Amino acid sequence: MGFLKDMKDLSKSGKEMQKERFGTNNPLKIMKQGVAEANETVQQVQADQTKAQHLTAEGLAGEATVKGLRDTGKIVNYQPEIEFDLEVELDGREPYAVTHRQIVAAAALGGLQPGARVPVRVDAEDRSQLIIA
């Protein structure tokens, strides 16, 4: 009897978690929300790729010092999105601070710790837009 009770309790907990996350227990509504979230993620990845191509081709070359970093909890293709606090240096300009989010290969995280100096490409018109090269 204990096993069946545990299964019932587990099912009840799962339904409560669904209700908390999605606001419903209706499987079709949950699926619809999941598809909408997936589409939003795909659109964001495409926008990030377009931005990276633009900055790689036309951005100003500079260097940044990593002052801090945080995991945002978002994963894209098994790669974490990291939020960086950077101090950016461009030739002939005053250094400036910026917070930047970027998907990063897990293998590269070791070289992106606080104090690390990294190459960046910065949008000439909006210095808050950059990529870590």
N, C-alpha and C positions, 0 to 999 in steps of 0.2 A: 504493500500500500504506500509506503514512503516514496518509492520511485515515481509512481503516478502522481502523487501530490506535488513532488518536486517539479515534474514536467508541467503540471498545471500552473504552478507558481512562476515558472520560467516563461511560459507562454503569456501569462498576465503581465509580467515585467516587460516583455518584448512589445506588447501592445501599448503599454504606458509610454515606453520610449518612443515608439512611432508617433503616438499622439503628441508627445512633447516636441519632437523634431519637426514633424510635418503638419501638425495641427489637425490631424485626422487619422483614422484607422482604415479608411477606404483605400484598398490596393490600387485602384485606377487613379485616384487623386495623387497618391504617393508616387506612382510611376510617372504621371504627368509632371510633377514637380522635379523628379529626378532627371527626366529628359530636358526640362527647361534649364536646370543647373548645369547639365553636361553641355548643352548648346552655349550657354554663357561662358563656360570655361574654354570651349573651342574658339569662340569669338575673341576672347581675351588673349589666347595663345597666338592667334593669327595677327592680332593688332601688335602684340609684342614682337613678333617676327618681322613685321613690316617696319616697326620703329627701329629694330636692331639693324636691318638692312640699310635704312636711311642714315642712321648714325655712323655705321661702318664706312659708308661711301662718302658722306658729307660732313660728319661731325668733327669738331675740333679735338685734336689729340691732347691728352693731358695725363696727369697722375693723380691718384687719390690715396689718402691714408685711411685705412679702416679704423674707425674709432669705436665701433660696436656693431653687433649683429644679433638678430633674433630670428628664430624660425617662426613663420607665419602660420604653420600648420597645414598649408596648402601643398599638395603634391601633384605634379604634372609629369606623366610618363615616368613615374618612380623617382622623380627628382624634386627636391624640396625648393619651395620659394622662400627666400631669405630677405629680411629687411635689414639694410645696412645704414649705419650712420657714417658718413664719409666727409672728409675734408678734401675738397677738390682744388687742384692747382693747375692753372692754364698759363702758358707763357704770356708775360706782360700784364697779368691781371692779379688782383688780390685773391688769396685763397678764400674759399667760402664753404660753409657747411651745407649738406643736403642729406635728406633721408631718401633712400632708393630701394625699391623692391626688384628682385630678379630671380628667375629660376636658375639654379646652380647645380652642376653635376656634383653628386655626393663626393666623388674623388677629389674635387677641387676645393672642398671646404677647408681642408688643412692649411692651404695657402691663403685663406681669406680671413684669418683671425685678426683681432685687434692689434694694431701696430703695423700690419702688412701694408706695403705700398703696391698699388695695382694700376695698370694702365686703364684709362677710360676714354670714351669718345663722348663728347658733349655737344648738344644742339646749340648752335651759335645764337639762335634767337631766344631760346628758353633754357637757361643753364641748369634748371632743375631736371631736365630730360637728358639722361645719359645711359650708357651701358658700361659695365665692367667688361673690358676686352679680354 
